[in-house]
Amino acid sequence: MSSPDVSPSSESPRSGLPRRRFLQVGSLGVGTAALAAARPWMPIMAGPFENPYLRVIPIDKKLDPAWVRSLFERGEKQTYSQPAALDHIGMPVGGFFAGTVYLAGDGRLWLWEIFNRDRLAILPRDAEAPGGFHGSFLSGGLNYLYPAPVTQPFRQSFQLRIGDQTRTLDRFGFAEVTFDGRYPIGRVTYRDPGCPLEVRLEAFSPFIPGRLDDSSLPATILSYTLINRGDAPVEAELIGELENAVCIDSRGETPGRLRNRILRETGLTALVCSAEPIEATSDRPDILFEDFEKPDYSGWTVEGDAFGSGPIERSEIPSYQGDVGGEGRRVVNSHATAPGNDVRSKDARTGRLLSRPFTIPRRFINLYVGGGSHAGRTCVNVLVGGETVATVTGADNNRMQLRSLNVAAWEGKEARIEIVDRESGGWGNIGVDHIVFSDRPASGNLDERHDFGTMTLAFLGGADWVRAGETAAEAGEATRDFPGPLVGALGRRFRLEPGQSVTLDHVITWHFPNFRGRGVGNALVGHYYAARFPDAVAVARHVRDRFAYLAGTTRRWVETWYDSTLPYWFLDRTMANTSTLATGTCYRFKDGRFWAWEGIGCCAGTCTHVWHYAQAPGRLFPELERLHRERVDFGLAQHADGGIGMRAGLNGSNQPAHDGQCGRILGVLREHHMSPDDAFLRRLWPRVRKAIEYMIRLDGNDDGIVEGAQPNTLDAAWYGKVSFLASLYLAALRAGEAMAREVGDTAFAERCAAIARRGAENILQLYNGEYFIQIEDPAHKDAVGVGNGCYIDQIFGQTWAHWVNLGTLFDREKQLSALRALWKYNFVPDVGAFRKAFPRGRWYATAGDAGLIMCSWPKGGQNPAFKNHWQYMYFNECMTGFEWQAASHMIWEGHDQPDILQNGLAVARAIHDRYDATLRNPYNEIECSDHYARAMASYGAYQAACGFHCHGPRGHLEFAPRLSPENFRAAFVTAEGWGTFAQQWKPASCVFRVEGAFGRVRLRTLKVTLPPERTVARVQARLNGRAVEVEFHQEGRSLLARWPEDLMLEAGSTLEVTAAV
């Protein structure tokens, strides 16, 4: 992550009593007695002094008993019907790597970021945050405080017509609308006393674990079921409407024509939207308006200080900006000319240039533009009558590109040009040069534009009437010159007797192939979907031809996921973040490579130290992670010395981060476990070994702890002995040992094991009697770190070890103490009081919210130098990816530690409550931009609750449920298929069932957990009712069943294992 410092005020953005029912009134004050109890081994020699953290973080959390019970209970499926909640909801319902299409709680599709804009965050816009921070909705948590409003950039809707009455299928057309989110499917129900029909919508894009391509379609399915609840027959029509949105941005820059046509085929009627160029014809010469070659701004009015006293000479531009492009010796650049000594201070300056009035003499204004992409804040505007009639921004790139503004409609009018820098955050600058009036656009061919492509609205099964435009004469085809609009529609008639129902299926598809990746230097990398399909019609045909499989299997997955004994809230929350794959955070280039931001538009290069937290992709779509490990992390991103650059570009990477390096090593073991055989591991092993040797060299003396500069996910190098990084190094060593043994590299396995043994002893030096810390390096006393703080990731390596079945890395009792300390010192039932005392930081939790803060110093000893670093703000924040990591660890350890299990569930539930739809979008966990990848660690909490492991090459499955083990049922995914595991503990027997739902599950061994103090007398196994030979071995409460040959569970197969006890 990377962010400027934000220092909001102590005032809460919400007022009133905390809304959490689990909070009870109690004092937050902690005096000397409590402090002494927390440090019994140290005598009190002065004081009393009050620790500022203990003053606002209560030791007794005073949880409501009813709320605690709800953590474990199945409960009721949560639905929403409040208008505000329906508007907050933005469930991603496009395919993976195809942009961001939101489903609102009332069934409207919105946002529609499918046009390759590749910009920062969801709907960047101005707002005032606590403390007066004024900027875009970027990384400061503004989309958390003020959720993005439902925004539809073009017309698209479904309507129900009965007689002469037409109702829109949204909260404005029906009195009662209810949303039931079961990602990937959003279910919306519409009822109204004045309407005899009840309507049920299922909206989704195909989502089939283990089938990456099937889940990566630029398509949204909308399946409407209409039920006659009245006592008389009803004749009605369902109408779908779509505005042609092709070239939605380019219409203001280049001439062109929108075209709609109707396509009728067997099983499909489609409205096909496209665009085509119009050749500009004119002999009028270009007119140079401004070349900025003067040393001052003659002819321009200057406001603010960002633009300096005049255009800057190229030789004076800071070298880190590179070649900014343009023409001539001088350019406008509000970063280079702004006061300040570093990037942040310069970008923080603002200003405006306003040209002299002129009469628009040509159809286009061509100019070079660079800098930030903030609409309305880093831009060039054409003003007519004081109003903006055309605008263009930079593309978050210092190098200016030729752009065009289409002003044909205002030719002959008096105008002014406004160059604006009103952005004080990241990319808060604008670059401009060489403004020319012309009859020809300078911004390239229309078919090369980012928003050029096709869209379709298809009725599967056909339509009864069609309209390509908005008039009766445009039944088959319609055109409009830019800027349009051009709107078409399809309709289907039906008749329902009382009690009858009909289901009508539709799909909206899109195809915009010209993706230039801002994070890879604006290279034309395209989309993988464009390599598979030539246009949106081909996508619609693909969905039509495979609809039963694509829709049926998606529904089967959702049924399998929710057919569980786990709490509904837990199932909702741990799956919701998987939707990040279906947002602008994630891309798959035309050549098949996966590439991602940390969050939408923020921090490039599939960053290792962020993405290794994410567990959902590797567990649900292992092909994706195998591709990335092989092609990027252990391919183009790996340096000759074995280091893996934390951020990968097109053909290389930057420097490694130690946590990311270890996480990618551990990821190889996970990907191996999620593979059907060992071919992947054997191919990668030489490069994986090289990556482990890189860490061993940094260790230097083979003591299991790295002590030099240790760059990590908090955007700085820490020094000394750091438990957080040492634990990940130990996990990577143990993973190296396990992989080396599997490929027969025994000598290296022994070396890894020996260093890990020493590390397991030496890491105990970092235990302060209650939790694990950093012993700072005196030679780097001014560096940032956590020192004696209680840090959220202090033993993260053990979480990874649990995720990949490596066992306990070091002293478990001390680890349990550390987890209890995290709860004691970092869990804040109401973040408002905490942030009033510690205001630095971004807003990912606020008054009334509970959360696990990043770091506290309950025993004092904080190095004052930490506060001199902008990264210090991180320690005051609640960031869900880190919280999910800690919650996962707590839940794993909960098999015999009920208090820690409860604490882990409480941390998870606090996140769930923060993202309640009545407050904000439940599908957008925010950290340094929207849909942050680290939050996909939530699936790791699900894995922990199931106690799940698998080893695909060995055909091994393992379950040890942490919740309701006496009667447990939950979904699982393996290398080649998925299904359900269930167990029941009875007085005289234990019954374990593995049910195949999709693909195949190859099984040679099954490890399960028995009730306490039970001895197994015999074991029987039946596959689809047929007895199969089985061997078994009991060790404590673990029962291992082994079959002499592989069992193959296909969809519909059931293996039942009964242990007599």
N, C-alpha and C positions, 0 to 999 in steps of 0.2 A: 504494500500500500504506500501511497505517497500523498501528502496533503499539507497545505500551509496551516499554520497555527490559527486557530479560531478561539477567541476569548469572549464567550458570551457572558452576559450579566448573571447575577444570582437569581433573578426573577424567573419564576416558572412560566412556561408558555401556556399552561393550563392552570386555572385556579380552582379552589374548592377542596373538599376532602378527598383523600386518595380513593380511587374507585375500586381497588382490589378488596374483595370480600375477605381474603385470608389475612389481611392486616388487622391487628387489634391495637387499640390505643395503649401506648406504653412509653416510658421515658427512654430517650436515646442517650442520656448522659452516662458516662462511665468514669468512675473516679479511681483513686489510688488503689483501693482494695481489688478492684477488678483487674487493674493493670498488673498488680503484684501476682494475682492468680495466674495471669497469662505468662509470667516469667518467674516461676518459683525458684529457679536456680540462681537468680541474681538478687543480691541484697539491695534494698532501697537505701541509697546514701544521701538523697536530697529530695526535695519536693514538698508536697505532692505536685506533680505536673500532669496535665491531662493530654493524652494522645489525641491529636485532631481526628484521626481516623476512627478511633473507638468512640468518639463523641457522636458520630453520625452513622456508624455501622453497628447496629445493636447485636450483641452476642446472642441474646434470646430473640429469635425472629418472630415469636408470638403468632405462629401459623394457626389459622382457624382449623379445628379438627375436621369439620365437614369438608373443607378444601383439601386437606391432606388425604382424606378418604377418596376424594374424587381423582386423585393422582393415579390410583390403582384400579378404580372401578371401570367397567366397560362404558357406562354412561349412555347418553343419547347422542345421535349424530347431530352435530351443530348445523343449523341453517340460519339464513338471514332474510329478513323482509323489510328492515328499516331502510327508507330511501337513502340516507347517508351511507349506510353500509353497502347497499347495492352499487352506489357510485364509487366507493373506495375500491371495490374489487376489480382487479385486473389480472385474471388468470390467463397466462400465455397459452394460446390454443392454435398456434402455428406449429409447423414441424421444427425439429432440431435444425439449427444453423440456417434458418430461413428468415431471420428478422424477428420482430416482436409484434404480434397481434394479440390484443387483450380481449377477453370476454368480460364485460361488466356483469354485475350481479343480476341485472334485469334482461340479459341476453343481447345487449348491443355489442357489436364489435367495435373496438376503438384503438387508438394510438396509431396502428398501421405503420410502424417503422420497418418497412420492407423495401425501401427505395434506395438503399446503399448510402444513406447520409452518414453513417458511422460517426455519430456525434456523441458527446458526453452526456450521459444521464437520460432520465425520462423527462421529456418536456422541459428543457432548461428554460427558466424564467426568473424574473426578479421577485424577491420577497425579503422581508426583514426578519432576521432571526434574533433571538435574545442577545442582547449586548450590542446591537447595532450593526452586526456583520451584514453587509449588503452585497449580494452577489447572486450568481445563478444557482440553480439547484444542482450542485455538483457533488462535493464530498462532505459538506458540513452538516448533513443530516436534515436538510431543509425538506426533502421529500418525506422524511419521517415526521417532521413537525406539521407540515402542510401537504397532505397527500395530493398527488397529481389529479386534476379534474378530468372527467370523461371528455375526451377530445376526439372528434371524428373529422379528419382532414378532408373527407369527401363524403358524398351521400351514399349510404348503404343501409338498407333496412329490410325487414320482413313485415308484412301486414296481413291482417285477416279481414276479409270483406264478407259481410252477411247482409244481403239486400243492399240498401243504400248507405249502410254504416260500415266504415273502415276503421279498424283499430291497429295501431302500431304495436308490434310485439316488444314492449318495453314497459317501464313503470308508468309511462304517460298514457298508455293505451289500456291498461288493466288496473283495476283497483287493488288487487292482491297479487303480488309477485314474490316468489320465494326462491332463494338460491341455495343449492346443495352442492358444495364443491368436493369433488372426489378426483383430484388430479390423477390422470390427464383429462377427465371428463367433468365439465360443468353442467349441472342440471338446473333448469329454470322452469318453474311452474307458474302458469298464468290463470287466474280466475277473476271473474267479475260478476256481480249480481245481475248486471244487465246483459250478459252474454251467455247463451246456452252451451257454448263449447269451452271445455277446459283444454289448455294447450300445454304440452310438456316438451321442452327443448333439451336435447343432448348436444353439446358443442364440444368438439375435440379435433385434434389431429392424430392420426394413427400413432400409437405408442405401444410397442411390443418389446418387452425386455429380451435382450439377446439378439434382436434383429434391428441393427442400426439403420440400415437403408430404409426399411419399412417405417421407421420412426422419424425419418428426415425428409418429409415431403413438404413442399411449399403449398400447403393446403389446409383448409379448415372445413370440417364436416359439420353441417347443421341439420340435425335430424329432429323433425317436429312430429309429435304424436298429438292428434286432435280427437277428443272424446266428447260425444254428445251427452251432456248431463241433464238435458231437458226431457220433456215428455212429448215432443213432437219432432218430426224429421227436420233436418237443417240442410239447406244448400248454401255452400260457401266457396270462397276462393282463398288460396294462399298465394300471396304476391311477394316476389323478391325483386328488389331494386338495387342497381349498382351504377354509380357514376364512373365514367372512364377516368382513372387516376394516373394513367401512363404519362410520363413526363410532367409530373405534378410540380416539380421545381423548375424544370427547363423552360416552361412556357413563358417565363419572364425574361428569358435570355436569347431565344432563338425562334424563328418562325417554324410553324408546323401545323399539322392537322390531326385531330383525333378521329378515329374510325371505330365504330361499333358494327358488328355483324352477328347474325343469328346462325348457329350451327345446329342442325338436326341430324342425329344419328340414332341407331338402335340403342335404346336404353339411356339416351342423353340428349337433352336440349340445352344449348349453352349460349349465353351472351358473351361474345368475345370482344375484348377491348384492346386496341392497339393505337399506334401513332405513326406518322410518316412525315418526312421533311417537306417543306415548301421552299423551292429555290428562290433566293432573293435576286431580283432583277433591277439593277439601277446603274447608271453611268456617273452618278454624282460622286465626286472625290471625297475622301475622308478629310475631316477637319480636326487638327490637334487643338484640344482645349487646354491641357496643362501637361508639361513634361517634368515639372518639379526640379529643373536644373538651376534655379535661382537659389542663393544662400538664405533667402527669407521667404515668408509666406505672402508675398505681394498678391493682392486680389482675393485673399482669404481672411476670414475673421477667426481668430484663435481664442479658444477657451481652455482653461485648465493648464496643466504643466506637462502632460504626457508627450506633446508633440514638439516641445522645445521651441527654439527661436526660428527654425527653418528646416527644410529637408536635409537629411544627413548624408555626408559622403560615405560611400561604401567602405572606404578604408578605415572609417571611425566606428563601424558597426562591431559590437562584441563578437569575437571569433566563434563563440559557442553557437551563434545564430547561423553560422554557415553562409553559403551563397544564397542571398535572398531573391535573386532573379531580378526581373525588370529590365529597364533600358537606361543608358546614360550613367553619369557619375553619381547622381543624388537620387534618393528615394524618400518617401514618407515612411517612418517606422516608429510607432509610439512606444516601443520597448527601448530601442537604441537611444532615443532622444530623451527618455524619461529620467528624472533624478533617481538615484539609488545606486547601491553597491553590489546588488545581487539580483538574481532572477525575480524573486518574490517582491522585493521592494520596487523594482522597476514595473513589473506587471500591476502592482497595486495603484500606480498613478493613472489618472483619467484625464480626458480632454476631448475637444471637438474642433474640427476645422469646417468652416462654412464658406462656400465659394461665393463669388459675385453672382448676381442674377444673370441669366442668359435665356435666349429663346431656343428651344430644342429644334435643331436643324436637320436631324437624321433619325432613322428608325431605332438605332442602337447606340448605346454608350459602351465602348470597349475600354477595359482597363486591367491593370495587374492588381491582384488582391492576394494578401497573405495574412498570417496571424490567426487570431482566435475565431472559433466557429459559433460564437454566442449571438444568436439572432437578436437584433435590436440593441446590442451592446458592443460588439466589435464588428462594425459593418460600414458599408458605404450606401447611403440612401440618396435617391432622387426625390426632391421635394417640389410639388406643384401646389400652389395655394397653401403652403405650409404643411401639406399632408404628404406622407411617404407614398409614392406610387410605384417605386421599384427599389429593391434592396438586394445586397449580396454580402456575404460574410467570408471570412477566411475559412480554412479547413484544418485549424490546429497544426499549421505547418509554417515555418518561417519563410520558406521559398514561395514567392508569389506566383500565381497562375493567371493566365489570361482569362478573363471572365467578361460576360456581356450582360447588359441590362436592356431589356426590350421596352422602349419608350415610344413605340409607333403610335399608340393611342393618344399620346400627348404631344405629337409633333406640332410645332408652331406655338406651344404654350410657354409661358415664362416659368423658369425652374431654377433651382439651386442644387448643388451637390453637397452633401453633408458626410464627412468622414468622422466616425464615432468610435471612441474608446471609453465606454462606461463600465467596463468589467475590471474589478480589482483582484480577482482570483486567478487561478491557473489559466494560461493563454489569454491574459488580459491585455491584449495589444492588437493593433491592426497595422498592416503594411499596404501601401498603395503607390502606384506609379503609372505614368503615361496614359492619361485619359484622352480618348479619341472618340469623336462623333462619326458614325459610319452607317451605311445602309446594309452592311453585312455583319453578322455576328462573328466574334473572334473565338468563340468557345468550342469549336470543334463540330464534327458531324453529329447530327441528332442521334444516330444509332450507336454512338460511342458514349453517350451521356449516362451518368449513373442511374438515372430514373427511367431509361428507355427499356421497354420490354412489353409484356402482355399480361392481361388478367382475364379471368373468366368467372362468371356465375353460372353454374350448371345445375339443372334440375335432373336428378338421376331418375330415369323412368319416363322422362318427357314432360312437356308443358302443353297446356291447352291453348294458350295465347302468348304472343311474343311482341316485343316492341324494342327495336334497336335504338330509337330516339324517343322524343317526347310527343310526337305527333302520330296520328293514325297512318299517315303515308310512309312512315319509317319502320314498317314492320320487319323488313329483312336486313336493312343496312342504313346507317346514318353517319354523317360526318359533321364536324365543326372545326373551324380554324381555331388555333390557340387564341385566347386561353380557355375556350369552351364556355360553359360546361356542356357535357354530353352525357345524358342519363338514359339507361335502358332498363327494361323490366321484363320479367317472365311471370306467368300466372298458371295456377292449376286449380281446376274446379273439382268439387267432390260433394257427395250427398251422404249424410249419416242419419240412420234411424236412431231412435233413443237407445242409449247404451252402446252403440257402435263406436268404433274408433278406426282411424287410419294413420299410418306413419308415412311421411313424405321426407325423402332424403335429398339433401343439396350439398354442394361443395363449392367453395370459392378457392380458386387457385391463382398463383402469381408466378412470374418468371422475369426477373430483372438481373441479367447476367453480368453487368459491367460493374463489379465491385472492385474498387481501388482501396486497399487497406491503409488507413491512416497510420496504423501502428507498424506498417512495414514500408514506410516511405512513399505511400500512395501508389505502390506498384499495382498493376492490373492483375489481381490474383483470381478474380471470378468466384463463382460458387460451384460447389460439388453438384448441386441439383441441376445446374445448367449443363454439366457434363453428361448427366443422365437423361435429360429431357430437352427437346429443342425449343419448347414454348409452353405457355400455360395450358393450352389445349391438350398437349400430350400428358401433362400432369392430370388433368381432369379425366382423360380416357383411362389412365393407369388406375385411378381411384375407382372409376366405374367397373373396370374389368376385374378388380380384386376387392370389391367393396365388401363382400361377405367375409372374406378373410381379414381384411384390415380393420373393419369396424367390429366384427365379431370377436377377434382376438383381443383388441383393445378393451372391449367390454368384459371379456373373460378375465383379463388381468385385474381390472378394477374390482370385479366380484371376488377374485382370489385374495386381493389385498385386504379388502374389508371383511371377508369371511374369517374373522379372527376373534380371539378373546381379549386382545390388547385394547386399551382404551381408545375410543374414537378420536379423542383430541390428539393422542399420540400418533395414531395412524395418519391423521390429517397433516400434522405438523412435520413429521419426519419425511413424508413424501413430497410436500409442497415445493421444497427448494430444488427438486429435480427439474422443475420447470425452467430453471436458469439456462439449461441447454437449448431451450426454445426461445431465447431472447438474443438481443444484440450484444450480449457478453460473448457469445460463442459463434465461431465461424468454421466452416470447412471449405477450404479453397478448391478451385476447380480440379487441381491435381490430386485431391483426396486428403490433403494435409489438414489436421485439426489445429486451430489457432484461436486464442481467446484473450480477452482483457481480464483483469481481475474483477471488475464490475463494468457495466455498460460504458464503453468509451474511456475507461480509466486504467492506466498502468498496463502497458503492452507486454506481449510476449509469452502468454501462458505461464505466468510467473511461477517458478517451482516452489517458492516459499509460501505461496498462497494456495496453489492448486493441489498440493499434496494433502491438504486437510480434507478435500472433497472426496467423499467415499461413494456417493451415488453413481457416478459414471462407471467406476471400476466394478461395482457390484451388479449394476443393472444392464450395462452395455459394455462388457469387458473388451469387445473388439476395439472400441474407441481408445481406451487406455493402452492396449497393446500396440496399436498403430502409433500412438504418440511416444511411448517409451522407445520403440524401435527406430522410428524415423527422426524424432527430434531429440529427446533427452539423451539417448545413447547413440545418436546419429549426428545431425548437423550442429547440435548445441554442445556436444562434448568436446572439450579441448584436448590437445595432445597429452597433457599431463593427467587426464582423467577427470578434471573438474567439469561440472555441468553448469553452463551459464544460466543464471537465474531467469533471464529474459532472452527469448530466441527471436531473431529476425528471420529474413528469408533464407540466408545462407550461413548464419553463424549466431553467436550469442555473446553476451557480456560476461562479467565476472560471476563466479559461483556465490551462492549463499549457503552457509553450512547446514541450516535446517532443511532448505530445499534439496540440497545434495543428498542428505540422509533420507528424506522423504521419497525421493525418486528411486533410490536403492530399495527401500521398503516396498515401493509400488511395484517393482519387478516381481517380488515374491507374491504380492497379491494377484498380479496378472497371471503369474504361473498357476496359482491355485484356481483361478477362474478360466483356465485353458483346458481343452479336452485331452491334451498330451503334453509332453515335455519339449516339443520342438522349439517353442518360443524361448524358453529358458536356455536351451543349448545354443541357440543362435546368438543370444545376447550375452552369454556368460563372460566371454573375454572382456567385453566393454564394461560389464557390471563389476567385475573384479578390479578393473582399472579404476573405476569410480571409488571403490572401497579403499584401494591402496592410496588414492589421493587423500582421503580422510586420515588414514594411518600415518601418512607422512606429516600431516598437520599436527597429529598427536605428538610426533617427535620421539618420545621416550616409551611408547607402548604402554602407558599407564591407564589408558582408557579415557583420558580427559584431554580435550584440546584447550590450550591456554592462550594462544595469541589473539590476533584480531579475528573476531567471529561475526561476520555480517549475517543478518537474520531478518526476519519478516517485519520487525519494527523499524526498518529503514536506517539502520546504523550498525556499525561494528561494536560489539561489546567485548570487553577484555577481562581476563582473569579466568576463574573457574565458574562456569555457568551451568547450573543443574539442568535447565531447560535444554540446552544444546548437548550437554554430556549425556543426557538420557536418550536423545535421538541418536547420538553416535553409538551408544550401547545397543540400541535396537537395530541399527544398520549392521553392526558387527554380527549380531546374532542371526540376522537375516542372511548375511553373507555366509556364515557358517552353514545354515540350513541349505542354501542354494548350492554351495560348494559340495556338500555331501551328496546332493541329488545328482550332480553331474560328474561325480567321481574325483573331484579335486580335493583329496583328503588333506594334503599338506596345508593348503590355504584355509581349509575349514578349521584345522587345529590352531592355526595362527590367529584367526578371528576369535576362536573360543578362548584362547589364552589371554588376549587383550581384553576381551569382554569380562573375563573373571576378575582381572585386576581392576577394570573400570567399575565393576559392581562393588568392590571394596572401597575404591577411592572416592566414589560419588558420595559416600556416607560422610566424608569430610564437609560436605555442603549441607548437612542436616543440622539445624540449629536447636534441636530438641523438640521441635513441633512441625517444622516444614523445611523445604529445601530452598537454598538461596544461591546468590552469586557471591563468591569471594573476589572482590575487585582487585585489579592489578594496580599497585601503587604508582607504577610508571605511567599509568593512563588515568590519573585521578580526575581529570576533567572530562572523561568520556561518559556518555550516557549508559545506563544499565538499570538493574533493579536492586543490586546490592543486597541488603537485608530484608528486602520486600517480599511479601507473599504474592507470588506471581502466578497468574492463571495457568500458564503452560509449564510450570516448574518441572513436571515429570511427564511431559507429553510423549516421550519415547515409550513409556509403558502402555499408553493408549494404543499406539501403533503396534506394539508387541501383542496386545490383545486382539487387535483387528486381524493380524496375520498369524495368530496361534503360535507365538514364540514363548509363551509362558511368562513367569515372573522374572524380570531382569535383575532386580536387586531387592534388598530387605523389604518384604511386603508390609510388615508392621509399621515401618517408618513411612512407607507410601500411604498407608491408610491414615496415619496421623496427618500427613500433608493434605489429603483430600478433606479431612474434617476441618483442618485449618482454613482451607479455601472457603468452605461454607461459613465458617465462623467469622472470618475477617474480610471476605470479599462479597458475600451475598448481601445485597442491599434491598430490603423490602420496599423502600420508596426512594427512588433515585433523586427525587427533588431535593431532599435535605442534603444529600451527599454533594450534588452539583452546586448547591448554594455555597458549601464550604470549599469545594474544589472546582472552580468554574472553567478552568482550561480544558478544552476538548470539544469534540463534535457531538452532535445530538442524535444518538441512536437509542436513547432512553431518556425519559424526562419525568417530571413530577407525576406520581401515581403509578409509575412503572417499577417493577422489580427487576433485578438483574445481577449478574456476577461481574463485578468490575475487574479491570485488567490487573491492577496491582494496588496493594495497600502496604503500609509500613506500621503494623500494629505494635511493633517493638521498637519503634524509632529507628535511628541510624541511617536515615536517608541522606545520601550525599547531596549537599546543596548544589553541586555543579549540574545535577540532572536537570534542574529547572532552567538552565541556560540553553537547553536544546529544544527545538520545536517539537521533537518526537516525544517529549515528556507528556504532551497532552494525551497520548494514547492511554496512559496508565489510568486516567480518570473515566474512560469510556466503557460502555457495554457493547461488545461486538459479537454477534451471534455465532460466527464460526469458531471463535475461541471458546465461547460458552458451550457449544455443542461438543467440542473436544473434551472439555472437563466433565460435562454431563455423561458422555459416553464412558469415560473411565470410571466415574462413580457407579454407573449402572452395571458395568462389568463386575466390579468388586462386590456388588450387592448380593451375590449368591449366598454369602454367609454374613453379610454386614447390613442388616435391615435399615439402620439409620443412614448409611451412605447411599443405599438404593433410593431411599426417600428423598435425600438431598439431590441426587442426580435427576430424579423425576421432577422435583420442584424447580430446578434450574431450567429444565426443558419446558415445563409448563409456564414459567415466567416469560420465556420467549414467545410461546404460543399466545399468551394473554396480551403481550405487547403488540402483537400483530393480529389482534382481533379486528374484523372488518368494520366494526363500529368506529374504530380509530384510524385505520389505515389499511393499505392493500396487504392481505395475508399472504400473497405470493411474491412479495418483494422484500426480502431481508436485506437491509442496506448496510454497507460498510464501504466507505470511499467509493461511492456511486451505487447505482441500483443493481439488483439481481447479482449480488456479490458471490463469487465462486466458493469462497471459504465456507459459506453457510451450508453447502452440500455435505459438510461433516455431519449433518443431521441424520443421514442414513446410517452413520456409524453408531448412533444411539439406538436405532432400530436393531441393528445387528447385535448390539450389546444386550438388549432386552430379550432377544431370542437365544443368546449364547451360541450364535451360529458360526460354524466354520465349514469350509469345504476344501477338498483337494481334488480338482478335476482329474489330473493324470492318474491318481490312485483310486479314484472312485469312492472317495470318503466323504461322509456327511456327519455333522456333529451338531447337537442341540442341547442347550442347558438353560431353559427358560428362567428368567429372573422374576417374572410376574405370573401369578396363578399357575405354578408348575403342576399342581394337582389336576388341573383341567385346562390345558393350553392348546391353542390353535393359531397358526400364523403362516404367512406366505414365505417362500424362500426362492432364491434364484441361484442356479449353478452354472457351470460352464456351457451346457448345451440345452438347458430347459429350466422350467420352473413349475412350482406346485405348492402344496400345503403340507406342513408337518403338524401332527396333533399327538398329544399324549394325555392319558388319564391314569391317575394313581388310584387303584382300588385296594380294598383291605387285603385281598389275597393275590392280586396280580397288578401288573402295570402293562398298559397297552399303548404301543407306539405305532403311528400310522404315517406313511409317506405316500402322498397322493400326487400323481403326475397331472399337470394341467396343460402344458405346452412343451413342444420339443421332446427331448428325452433326458432322463436322469439316469446316469450310469452309476451303479452302486455296488461296491465290494465290501465296504465296512460302514457301520452306523454306530455312532457313539451317542449315548443318551444318559440322562441323569435319573437316579432312583431316589425314592423317599429316604429320609434318614433311617439308619439302623435297620436296613432290610438286606437280606441275603437271598440271592437268586438261586432257586433250586433247578429250574429248567427254563429253556427258551424255545418257543415255536415261532415259525415264520410262514406266512401265506402270501403269495403273490397272485392277486386276482382270484382269491379263494383256493388256490392250489398250494399244497404244502411244499416248501422248499427247504432243503438241508441247510442248517445254520450251526455255526460254532459260536461260543460266547466266552467272555472273560470279564470278571468283575474285579474292580479295584476301588475300594471304598464305595462312594456313591455313583461311580461311573460304570456303565455297562457297555462293553464293546461287542457288537454282533458282527460276525464275519461269514461271508459266503464263499464257497470253493470256486465259484465262477461269478463273473459280473452279472448282476441283475439289470435289466433294461426296463425302466418305467416310462412308457409312452403316455400321451395324453389319455386320461381316463383310467390308467392303471393305478392299483392300490397295493402297497406292501403293508402288511400288518404283522407286527412283532409283539408277541405276548410273553412277558416274563413272569413266571410264577414265583412269588416271594413269600 
